[in-house]
């Protein structure tokens, strides 16, 4: 009788522990998803709560889609492949297609040589245009805004300045779930654009973090970067450091000038590029602005048709649109070209890597090693920019 009672109590206890573990895991998952979703949505400017009605008006007025567009057979992969047979072998477009096939073979080889059971099997996000038979995997800071606006235009939707781009994309194009992404995108032309990993990192820093120029990013991550990696006077207690942090954060949040003499969070107003890099290397936070390309688009498990290089964006975008038989109607516009921090010269990027050491650059190269291999980029010139580089 005692044995039976003991077994019953043990079963109840084990069941309770399992239920408790399940609840804890669910809460952790919820917190991570909520945090990531918040971060992801903040990648685009915030808009008013009534933006949905303006989005629908914009869509309806331009004859666009809300995710239920009728497939146009003229833009199916089969139709486009058949049309490509008529291209001259010496044309720019034919050479572009040859280069795309070479890139795909190279990616397949690298993926085969670097198989990893823990590799990401699903893209972080896919934009699915059923009408034009297109599937796009956005990589932030690699002309993702330009490509997104172009896809909206191809769907007949014109984005106005007061409408959130990310919200508009969700309205116009259906999101693909992980259960259906392979099936739904099978009969589409799948593409994404990449950029030199170290250039992209500088671009993300300048756009989101330099001089605390984006309030949301500073409040949620920037001040943490400073607190984690800046050297503070030893006499300051933890509470005093947090108080100084609060002083700066309050002014940043209020849009006020940050001129606080003696406050280490304001001298300089950060994070600095070095603090940003250290955070990228140390943090487990998954941010799409610096997430590895192969993870973001599940490159080794998703069969893409086109890989566009940011460094050749204008010419390759023209050729890609020509392949899609849409070059007469659309062009890719550089949506960020008017921004003050849009200088993409080698000297500008080198000036940022001149703020960190060879050792830190080497750690970044290790972090993005697979991207360097997959997309044939070299870090060599960036080592020469380092603050302690010696010939």
C-alpha positions in Angstrom: 0.0 0.0 0.0 2.8 2.4 0.9 4.6 1.5 -2.3 1.5 2.3 -4.3 1.0 5.6 -2.5 4.7 6.5 -3.0 4.4 5.7 -6.8 1.2 7.8 -7.0 2.9 10.8 -5.2 6.0 10.5 -7.4 3.8 10.5 -10.6 2.0 13.6 -9.4 5.3 15.3 -8.5 6.9 14.5 -11.9 3.8 15.6 -13.8 3.8 18.9 -11.8 7.5 19.5 -12.6 6.9 18.8 -16.3 4.0 21.2 -16.4 6.1 23.8 -14.6 9.0 23.4 -17.0 6.6 23.7 -19.9 5.2 27.0 -18.5 8.7 28.4 -17.9 9.8 27.5 -21.5 6.7 29.0 -22.9 7.3 32.3 -21.0 10.9 32.4 -22.1 9.8 31.8 -25.7 7.1 34.5 -25.4 9.6 37.0 -24.0 12.1 36.3 -26.7 9.4 36.6 -29.5 8.0 39.8 -28.0 11.4 41.3 -27.8 12.4 40.3 -31.3 9.1 41.4 -32.8 9.5 44.7 -31.1 13.0 45.1 -32.4 12.0 43.9 -35.9 9.1 46.3 -36.2 11.2 49.2 -35.0 13.4 48.7 -38.1 11.0 51.1 -39.8 9.7 54.5 -38.6 6.7 54.5 -36.3 3.4 55.7 -37.6 0.0 56.6 -36.2 -2.4 53.9 -35.1 -4.9 54.8 -37.8 -2.3 54.0 -40.6 -4.2 50.9 -41.6 -7.0 52.9 -43.2 -4.5 55.0 -45.1 -2.7 51.8 -46.2 -5.9 50.3 -47.6 -6.8 53.6 -49.4 -3.3 53.7 -50.9 -3.6 50.1 -52.0 -7.1 50.4 -53.4 -6.4 53.7 -55.2 -3.4 52.2 -57.0 -5.1 49.0 -57.9 -2.7 47.0 -55.7 -2.9 43.7 -54.0 -3.7 42.9 -50.4 -2.3 39.4 -50.6 -4.9 37.8 -52.9 -3.5 38.8 -56.3 -4.1 36.5 -59.3 -1.0 34.8 -60.5 0.2 36.3 -63.9 1.6 33.4 -66.0 3.8 35.7 -68.0 6.1 36.2 -64.9 6.3 32.6 -63.9 9.8 31.1 -63.6 9.0 28.8 -66.6 7.9 31.7 -68.8 11.0 33.8 -67.8 13.4 30.9 -68.4 11.9 30.3 -71.8 12.2 33.9 -72.7 15.9 33.9 -71.6 16.6 31.4 -74.3 16.2 34.2 -76.9 19.0 36.3 -75.3 22.2 36.7 -77.3 25.0 34.8 -75.7 27.1 38.0 -75.8 24.5 40.3 -74.2 24.9 41.8 -70.8 21.9 39.9 -69.6 23.2 36.5 -70.7 26.5 37.2 -69.0 24.6 38.2 -65.8 22.7 34.9 -65.9 26.0 33.0 -66.3 27.4 34.8 -63.3 24.3 34.0 -61.3 24.7 30.3 -62.1 28.4 30.5 -61.0 27.4 32.1 -57.7 24.8 29.4 -57.0 27.3 26.6 -57.7 29.8 28.3 -55.4 27.2 28.6 -52.6 26.3 25.0 -53.0 29.9 23.9 -52.8 30.5 26.0 -49.7 27.4 24.7 -48.0 28.3 21.1 -48.8 31.8 21.6 -47.4 30.5 23.3 -44.2 27.5 21.2 -43.3 26.4 21.9 -39.7 23.5 20.2 -37.9 22.6 23.4 -36.1 22.3 25.5 -39.3 19.2 27.6 -39.8 16.7 25.9 -42.0 14.2 28.7 -42.4 14.6 32.3 -43.6 13.9 35.0 -41.0 11.4 36.7 -43.3 10.2 36.3 -46.8 8.2 38.8 -48.9 6.0 36.8 -51.2 4.5 38.4 -54.3 2.1 35.9 -55.8 1.0 38.1 -58.7 4.5 38.6 -60.0 5.8 35.2 -58.9 8.5 36.7 -56.7 9.9 35.8 -53.3 12.4 38.2 -51.7 14.4 37.7 -48.5 15.2 41.1 -47.1 18.7 41.7 -45.6 18.7 45.0 -43.8 21.4 47.5 -44.8 21.8 45.8 -48.2 19.2 48.0 -50.0 16.3 46.2 -48.4 14.1 49.4 -48.4 14.8 50.0 -52.1 13.9 46.4 -53.0 10.8 46.6 -50.9 9.6 49.8 -52.4 10.2 48.3 -55.9 8.1 45.2 -55.1 5.3 47.5 -53.9 5.5 49.4 -57.1 5.4 46.2 -59.2 2.2 45.3 -57.2 0.7 48.6 -58.1 1.1 50.2 -54.7 2.6 53.6 -54.1 4.0 54.2 -50.7 3.3 57.6 -49.1 5.7 59.2 -46.6 3.2 58.9 -43.7 2.8 55.1 -44.1 5.0 52.6 -42.3 6.8 50.5 -44.9 6.9 47.4 -42.9 3.2 47.6 -42.1 2.4 48.2 -45.8 4.4 45.2 -46.9 2.4 43.0 -44.5 -0.8 44.4 -45.9 0.1 44.0 -49.5 2.0 40.7 -49.4 1.0 37.7 -47.4 3.6 36.4 -44.8 4.8 32.9 -45.5 4.7 30.6 -42.5 7.5 28.1 -41.9 5.0 25.3 -42.7 4.3 26.6 -46.2 7.3 28.6 -47.3 8.9 26.0 -49.5 5.6 25.1 -51.2 4.3 28.6 -51.7 7.6 29.9 -53.1 8.3 26.9 -55.3 6.9 28.5 -58.5 8.4 31.9 -57.9 11.7 33.6 -58.7 13.5 33.8 -55.4 16.2 36.4 -54.7 18.1 38.4 -52.1 20.9 41.0 -52.0 24.1 40.9 -50.0 26.8 43.3 -49.1 30.3 43.2 -47.7 29.7 42.1 -44.1 32.1 44.7 -42.6 30.6 47.6 -44.8 27.1 46.5 -43.7 28.1 46.6 -40.0 29.4 50.2 -40.4 26.2 51.1 -42.2 24.0 49.7 -39.4 26.0 51.6 -36.8 25.8 54.9 -38.6 22.1 54.6 -39.3 20.9 53.3 -35.9 23.5 54.1 -33.2 26.1 56.8 -34.0 25.6 59.7 -31.6 22.4 58.2 -30.3 20.7 59.4 -33.5 17.8 56.9 -33.2 16.0 57.2 -29.9 14.5 53.7 -29.8 17.8 52.0 -30.6 19.6 54.0 -28.0 17.1 53.4 -25.2 16.8 49.6 -26.0 20.4 48.8 -26.9 22.7 51.8 -27.3 22.9 52.8 -23.6 23.5 49.1 -22.7 26.4 49.0 -25.1 27.9 52.0 -23.3 27.3 50.6 -19.9 28.8 47.2 -20.8 32.0 48.3 -22.5 32.9 51.9 -21.5 35.4 52.4 -18.7 34.0 54.4 -15.8 35.8 56.0 -12.8 36.4 53.3 -10.2 34.9 55.4 -7.4 31.4 55.2 -9.0 29.1 52.7 -7.5 26.7 50.7 -9.7 23.8 52.8 -8.6 25.6 56.0 -9.5 26.5 54.6 -12.9 22.8 53.8 -13.5 21.9 57.3 -12.3 24.2 58.9 -14.8 22.9 56.6 -17.5 19.3 57.7 -16.7 20.3 61.4 -17.0 21.5 60.9 -20.6 18.7 58.5 -21.6 16.0 61.0 -20.3 17.5 63.8 -22.5 17.8 61.5 -25.5 14.2 60.3 -25.1 13.0 63.9 -24.8 14.9 65.0 -27.9 17.0 67.5 -25.9 20.7 68.3 -26.4 22.9 66.1 -24.2 25.4 68.4 -22.7 26.2 66.9 -19.3 29.7 67.8 -18.2 31.4 65.0 -16.3 28.8 62.4 -17.3 30.7 59.5 -18.9 27.6 58.4 -20.8 27.7 61.8 -22.6 31.4 62.0 -23.3 31.1 60.9 -25.9 27.4 60.4 -26.5 27.6 56.8 -27.7 27.8 54.1 -28.3 31.2 54.5 -30.0 31.9 52.2 -32.9 34.2 50.1 -30.7 31.4 49.7 -28.1 29.0 48.7 -30.8 31.4 46.1 -32.2 32.0 44.6 -28.8 28.3 44.3 -28.2 27.8 42.6 -31.6 30.5 40.1 -30.7 29.3 39.4 -27.2 25.6 39.7 -27.2 23.1 36.9 -27.9 20.6 39.4 -29.2 19.5 38.4 -32.7 19.3 41.7 -34.6 18.5 41.5 -38.4 20.8 44.5 -38.9 23.9 42.5 -38.1 22.7 38.9 -38.3 24.7 36.7 -40.6 23.4 36.5 -44.2 23.4 32.7 -44.4 21.2 32.6 -41.2 18.9 35.4 -42.2 18.0 33.8 -45.5 18.8 30.2 -44.7 21.0 30.2 -47.8 22.1 26.5 -47.5 18.5 25.2 -47.3 16.5 27.6 -49.5 17.0 27.4 -53.3 17.5 31.0 -54.4 17.6 31.9 -58.1 19.4 35.3 -57.9 22.0 36.7 -55.5 22.4 40.4 -56.1 25.6 42.2 -55.0 25.2 45.6 -53.3 28.5 46.7 -54.7 27.1 46.2 -58.2 23.6 47.2 -57.3 22.7 49.5 -60.1 23.9 47.3 -63.0 22.7 44.0 -61.5 19.2 45.5 -60.6 18.8 46.6 -64.3 19.8 43.1 -65.5 17.5 41.4 -63.0 14.5 43.6 -64.0 15.4 42.9 -67.6 15.3 39.2 -66.9 11.9 39.7 -65.3 10.7 41.5 -68.4 10.0 44.6 -66.3 12.9 46.9 -67.0 10.7 49.1 -69.3 8.3 49.8 -66.4 10.5 49.9 -63.2 13.8 50.9 -61.9 15.4 50.4 -58.5 15.7 53.7 -56.7 18.3 54.1 -53.9 15.8 55.1 -51.1 18.5 56.2 -48.6 20.6 58.3 -51.1 19.5 61.6 -49.5 20.6 60.6 -46.0 23.6 62.6 -44.6 25.4 59.3 -43.6 25.1 57.7 -46.9 28.8 58.1 -47.8 29.9 54.6 -48.8 33.5 55.4 -49.8 36.3 53.1 -48.8 37.9 55.9 -46.8 34.7 56.4 -44.7 34.5 52.7 -43.8 38.2 52.6 -43.1 37.9 55.5 -40.7 35.5 53.5 -38.5 37.7 50.4 -38.5 40.6 52.7 -37.6 38.8 53.0 -34.2 39.3 49.3 -33.3 42.2 46.9 -33.2 43.3 44.1 -35.5 42.2 41.6 -32.9 38.6 42.9 -32.9 38.5 42.9 -36.7 39.7 39.3 -36.7 36.9 38.4 -34.3 34.4 40.0 -36.6 35.8 38.1 -39.5 35.4 34.9 -37.5 31.8 35.7 -36.7 31.0 36.4 -40.4 33.4 33.7 -41.8 30.7 31.7 -43.6 29.3 34.8 -45.2 32.8 35.8 -46.4 33.1 32.3 -48.0 29.6 32.0 -49.4 29.6 35.4 -51.1 33.3 35.7 -52.0 34.2 38.8 -49.9 37.6 39.5 -48.5 38.4 41.2 -45.2 42.1 41.8 -46.0 41.9 45.5 -46.8 40.1 46.2 -43.5 42.9 44.9 -41.4 45.1 47.7 -42.8 42.6 50.2 -41.4 43.0 49.0 -37.8 44.4 51.3 -35.2 47.3 49.0 -34.4 48.0 47.7 -37.9 51.7 47.2 -38.7 53.1 46.4 -42.1 
